[in-house]
Amino acid sequence: MSTPTLVDLFAPEWLADPYPFYRRLREDHPVYHDEVLRSWVVSRHGDIAALSTDDRLTEDRVTAFQARLTPETRRLMRPLAGLLTDMMLFATGPRHAALRNMAKAGFSRRVVADLRASIERRAAALCDEVLPRGEIDLVGDLSAPLTKAVIAEMLGLPPEHRHLLDDWQSLLHVYFTQSGAESGRLRRLREVFDALAAQDEPPALLGHMLAAGSPESRDPGVVFANFLLIIDAGQVTTTHQIPNAVRALLADPGQLELLQGRPELRATAAEELLRYDSAVQFTARTAREDIELHGRTIPAGDQVTLLVGSGNRDEEAFADPDRLDVTRDAKAHLSFGHGRHYCLGAALALAETELVLGALLSRTHGLRLTSARLEWHETINFRFLKELPVAFEPR
């Protein structure tokens, strides 16, 4: 592979299956400078894990990106840039710790354990609703309404405002593609947030966010930014992770049959399915100082792209990584990040995936795709199906 670029992943064959492309990167270009993206790309599991905890990298990539924009575009994107800068995802050091502490109580294992019953009920109700039809769109009929309802409940969004979460687009994608499409929705959400925050007893998670942490992290603007981050991370990625998981199972009937026959494997399978085809394919950092890696020098100030989708298929980390194995211990996958930025909502995402699979597989048999041609959203940092139409026979 000569002069590789991740932009090649927009080609239809790589959009559908980027993993052979990643394998060639790991073998021939484990670290290289992508001239088109103007970023260093790192593709091996061990390197990604090590760099994820390396203090020579910073998570703040908004500032550097903003500096590269034209003055007019920078002016248009400044409000969204300000929101992203206040999110824990782009914070580092003590500030990141304070912002993370602001929300972590709302995602504890106890909270997620308490949520399991309601998630299971919602998943069952959504499946029961489509059983008479004998077909389902895993995105529109199941994963999207489920994840929206769960995150709306956690944040205390009143039913009359939950439409604001419909067809939610990742704010990271909106910002880095320099789109103003979500500005109206963000203004309306800020009005709803302000009304909730002004209540004598704000909803549980929001109330904790307003009360916890340092004085700076309790600032309403900062809390609102992380309120949006929870919507973003808690809804969009899991909405698309669930269809990716079902698609992988449909492509491997033996694993699908095994999982249907052994419900106790669902929790293990959720981790493996996340490793096998993650909705999140890469994350990025900015180098604070020069970094030597595989004989190359990443200069201070340059962006570094950590290709977690490739790390999840690294032969050095997982035996026979291109084979789906629902019995595999896949907890070393990188889909939730690694180190101090490990995803706060990981337990929730795994629970949702596990329980949706349980609801679907226990109510149906003969699951099969109704179309051989699947459409993916044209974004290379996420693997988002537009829909996943599946037919079945009710049990």
N, C-alpha and C positions, 0 to 999 in steps of 0.2 A: 504494500500500500504506500503510494507516494503522496507527499503533502496532504495528509488527511485533514478533514474538517468535519465537525459534527453537523454542519449544515447539510451534508450529504444525507443525513437521516431523514430529510424531508422527501426523499425519493420513495415512491409507493412501496417498493419491496422492503426497504429498511424501516419505514413507518410501521409496517405490519409486523416486522420481526427484526429488531435492531441487534439481536444477540450475536449473530455471526460477525457483524461489523465490530462489535466490542471485542470479540475473541481475537480478531486480527490486531486491534489496538494493543491488547495486553501482550501479545506475542512480539509485535514489531515496534510499537511506539508506546511503551508504558507511561512515559511522560513526554509530551511534545507541545510546541506552541501552535495553537490553532490561529492561523493568520486571519481567517475570516471573522471568527468570534473575538479575536484579540484577547485570548485567554490561554493559559496553560491547562492542559487536560491530563488528569491522572486517572488510570483505569484499573489498577490492581488493588485487591482487597486490603492487603497489608499496608500499602502506602496510603490508601484513603483513611483507614482507621488511625494510622499514626498522625497524619496531617490534621485529622479532626480534633486532636487534642494538643496540637502544636501551637504554642503561644506566639510563634513567629507569623501566624496568620490571624487575620481579624475577620469577624463576621460582617462588619459594616462594609457592604459593597454598594450601598445606595449613594453615598457621598461621591465615590469614584465614578459611578455611572452618571450621576447628575452633572458632574464636571465635563463630561464628554458631549453633553447635549448642546444644541444651538441655544443662544439666549432666549429666543421665543419659545422653543419647546421646554426649556428649563422653567420658564415662567408658568407655562400651562400645567406642568407636572409637579410644581412645587407643593401644592396641598397634599397630593398623594405621597410625595417623597417625605413630607413631614410625618405623615401617619406611619409609613414604613420605618422611618428612623426611630420612632418611639416604640416599635414592637420588639419584644424580647428576641425574636428571630435574628435581628440585625444588631443586637447589643452585645457587648463584650465586657469581660472583667466584672467588677463589683456591680455595675449598672445592670448587666444581664442577670446576675444573681438576685438583685432586688426585684426586677421585673418578673422573673420566674417564680420567686417566692410569693408574689402577689396573687398568682393563679393556681399554684400547685395543689392547694387544699381541695380545690374543686375537681381534681382529677386523681385523687388518691385511690388506692385499690379498694378501700372500703366504699367510697362513693360509687365507683364503677360496679362493685359487687351489688350495691343497692339498686343500681340502674338496670341490672341484667333482666329482672323480671319484666320491667316495662318495655325494654328492647325486644324481649322474646314475644310479648303480647303484640307489639306493633308489627313485628315481622310475620307472625302467624296471621294477623288480621289482613295484612296486605296480600299474603299468599292465598288466603281463603277467598279473597275478593276476586281473584283471577282464575281460580280453579275451574269454574264452569266453562270458561273460554277455552281451556286447553292450551293456552299460550300466554307468554309474558315477555315484556321488555324489561330486562333486568335493571336497566338504568332508570327509565321513566316510571315504571310501575312498582319498583321495589327499593332499590338502593337510594335513589334521590329522595323520595318522600320519607323514608326511614331516617336517614341521617339528618335531614332538615328538622324533623319532629324532635329528635333527640337533642340536637344542639339548641333548638328554640326553647325546649323545656329547661335545659340546664341554665340558659341565660335569662329565663323568665320572660321571653318575648310573648306578649299577649296574642291570642289567636288572630285578632284582627290585623296584626302587623306581620304575621309570619309569611305573607306573600312576598315580603321584601327579600326573603331568602330563596325564592324561586329562581332557577336557572343561574345560580350564583357562579360567577367567573372568578378564578383565582386572582387576587389583587396583585400578586407577584407577576403573573402573566400580563395583567392589564398595564402595570407600570412599565415593565421591561419591553413591552411592545408599544409603549407611549400612546396608550388609548385613553380617551376621556369618557368612554362609554358608561362607566359606572358612577360618574360624579353625582347625578341626580339621586340615585339610590343611596349613596353614601351620605348625602345631606339629610335625606329622610331618616336614615338609621340614626344619625346623630340626634335628631329631634326625639326619636323613640328612646334612645339611650339616656338623654337628659331627663326625660320624664320618669324613667325607671330609677335613675340615680337620685332623683329628688324625693322619692317615697320615704316615708318614715322607716320602713323596713324593706330595703331593696331585695330583689330575689337573691337566693342564697349565694350563688357563685359571684354574681355582680357585687353583692354586699361585701363579700370577703375581699374582692379586688379593690374596692374603695377604701377598705379599712386596713389592709395588710401592707407590709413593706415600708420603704423609706418615704419621707414627705414628697420627694420628686415622683416616685412611682405611684403615689396616691393622687397626683394631679389628674383632674377629669379628662383632659386631652390625652394623657398617657394611658389611662385606663380604657378610654374609648378605642385607642389604637389596638390595644391587646384584646379588647372585646371583638374587634373586627378580625384579628388574627385567629381567635378561637373559632369564629364562623368559618374563616378560610380553611384552616387546617382541620377543623373538626367536621366539616361538611364535604368540601370538594374532593379531597383525596380519597376518603373512604367511600364516597359515592361511586368513584371509578375503580377503587380497589376490588370491591365486591364483584362487579362484572368481569374484571380481569381474572379473578379466582375461578368463577364459574366457567369462563371460556377455556381456561387451562384444563379444568376437569373434563369438559366435553371433548377436548382434543386427546384425552387419555382415558378411554373407557374403563381400563383396568383399575386405575386409581379412583375413578368415580364410583365404580362398583364396590371397591374396598371401603371407601368412606361411607357409602350408604349402608354397608353391612356392619360397620364398626363405629357407631356414633361417638365412642370414647376418644376417637382420634381427631375430632373436630378442632380442638384447641391446638394440637400439634400441626394439623393441616393448615390452620390459619397462618401460622408463622411460615411454613414452607411455601404456601401460595404467595405470600408477600415477597419472599425471596425470589421466587420463580419469575414473577412478572409484576414488578412494583409499579404503582401509579406514579411514583416519584422516581425520576431517572437520574437526576444529578442535583447537586447543590454547589454553591460557590463561596469562595473566600477571597480576601485580598492579602498579598504578602506584605508584612511589615518590614521585613529585611530579606536579604538574599538567602535562598534555600537551595542546597545542592541535592539533587535526586537523580539517580541512574546516570550520572555523568553530565547532567544538564544543570544549568543555573537558572533558577526562577528569580528574576530581579525584584527588589523591593518596589512596591507600588503596582505590580502586575496582578491581574485577576487569576485565580486558580479554580478550575472546575473539577469537582470530585465526582466521578462518574459512578455513582452507587449502583446503577443498574448493571454495570459491568462487574463491579466488585462482587455482586451477588451471584455471578456466574463464574467466579474465578476458581480454576481447578486447584489452586493452592489452598483454598479455604474450604471447598466443598467437593466431596467425591462425586464424580459423574454429574457435574452441576447442571447440565442441560436436560437432565432427566427429572421429572416431577416425582417426588416420593413423599406421600403424606405421612409416612412414619419417621421421616428424617428429623433430627434435632437441628433446626435451622436458625436458632436464636442468635447466631453470630452474623445474621444478615445486617445490611446497612440501611435498610429502607426507612428506619426511624432515626437515622443519624447515629452518631457515636460520641461518647464523652459528655461534656457539660451541656451540649445542645441536643441530647437525646430527647426525642419527641415527648412532650408532657402528656399528650393524649394517646400514647401507644396502647395502654391497657384498654381504653375505650374502643379504639379502632379494631383491636383484635377481638374484643367481645362482640362487636357488631358483626364482624365477618363470620365468626364462629356461629352466632345465633341465627343469622340469616341463612347460612348454609344448612343449619339444622332444620329450620322451618321449611325451606324449599325441598331438601332431600327427603324429609320424612313425609311429605305430602304428595310427592310426585314419583313417577318412574318413566323411563323412556325419554329422558331429557335429550333434546337434540336441537341444533341450530336450524332455523328456518331459512337462512340465507348464507350462502358460501362467501359472500362478499361483505366484509365488515368495514365500516367507516370510522376512521380515527380522527380526532381533532388534530389539526395541523400545528402541533407544538412538540418540540423534541425534548423538552425538560420534563414533560408529563406524558404518561400513556393513558389517554382518556378516550374511551369508546363513545361514539355519539349515541349508540343504542346497542343492545344485545338481544335480538329477538329469538326466543326459545319456545319450542313446543313440547308437550308432555302429555302423559295420561295421569289423571288424579289417582292416588292410592285409595 
